[in-house]
Amino acid sequence: MSQARSPAPTLAVIGGGPAGLMAAQTAREAGLEVAVYEAKGSVGRKFLIAGKGGMNLTHSEPRPQFDARYFERAAQVGAWLDDFDADALRAWARGLGVETFVGSSGRVFPSDMKAAPLLRAWVRRLKDQGVRFHVQHRWTGWEADGALRFDTPQGPLRVAADATVLALGGASWPQLGSDGAWQPWLAARGVDVVPLKPANCGFDIAFSAHMRPHAGAPLKPVVAHWRDADGAAHALQGECVLTETGIEGSLIYAIAPALREAIAREGQATLELDLAPGRDLPRLIAELSRPRKGRSVGEHLRRTVGIEGAKAALVFETVAGAARQDATALAQAVHRLPLTLLRPRPVAEVISSAGGVRLEALDAQAMLQAVPGTFCAGEMLDWEAPTGGYLLTACFASGHRAGVGAAAWAKGRRVGD
């Protein structure tokens, strides 16, 4: 088994996603010798997939509203953003020759909407700065003396470094490298690890076969209504999509934590959709009570309140038989269509995961208190956020925090030696 160690302060970054690469950049700029170890054949694979339909890099929403997108972790993630926020991320991209713009939704995109040119420029810059990349190096934990252990095409590799940044991802899209295999290794070292679970996910609904032809149909605009654990009512307008198994989309992702936790508490969650925002119930009843003049119920819904296609299918899924002749029953379904969510989609297929290393297991510099010299960043940490650029921003910011902390630790260790 071979071993590598430099006479200069060294950092091993395990994981070549945005968090790991930002930690590598930050530490290298602080003077460390940095090596990035990636299990796959190239770095940034999930970053590239995220940018396939248009690279949503960050969001223009001002703080502290921006921070609130991280739910109960707003304060902790906000501290990372104090050092590296959305404006810093845009400036970083500009430094790589990639300009950004703010879209109509407030989301921030590279001017060419692509992830690949940004990633190529970044990796090229890191290599020019002296960062070394080792692909097809899968981390398999620690040796008894604390050295890092890797499986490589050339056989087992043992690496000793002054500091380590773990940026191993969560459990979503495991085919891209983030399979959550690290959980038991950290737990065995006394790290508090919360089981990984789906975030930014769709939910299963027991739809009848009647709904299958509408899989992939958008629902927009709609207003989602739900209650939290304390029974308080909440509402949010947005867009979502019917699927073969239920429902997903940006509106659902934004409230997924509340829905997921309701299912965990009660075995299911109730979500109500207002299919005709802007029309209150009395107005809907009045409009649907107009004479049909021989028109079908579906045509009546379309002409009087603009409900057709997938929205009409949902109404018919809820209101059956003779009740469809009742204007009040139809109006109530349009105004508050009840959906019973049975379970979130499996974590392996969703956009991101929640859970992971509990933030309380880290010190202020993102170092594991149970494993001195080891820092964590990115999606493997226990925070979550909706889509819209918030996920990537926090990954970059946590990588920056870990890189700063790791550089200080490694330099201090060598001085101590």
Helices and strands as residue ranges (DSSP letters): E 2-4, E 10-14, H 18-29, E 33-38, H 45-50, E 58-59, H 65-68, G 71-73, H 74-83, H 86-95, E 100-102, E 107-110, H 116-128, E 132-135, E 138-142, E 148-152, E 155-159, E 163-166, G 174-176, H 183-188, E 193-199, E 203-204, G 209-214, E 218-227, E 233-242, E 246-248, H 250-266, E 269-274, H 281-288, H 297-305, H 309-318, G 321-325, H 327-335, E 337-341, E 343-344, G 347-349, E 352-357, G 359-361, E 374-376, G 378-380, H 390-416
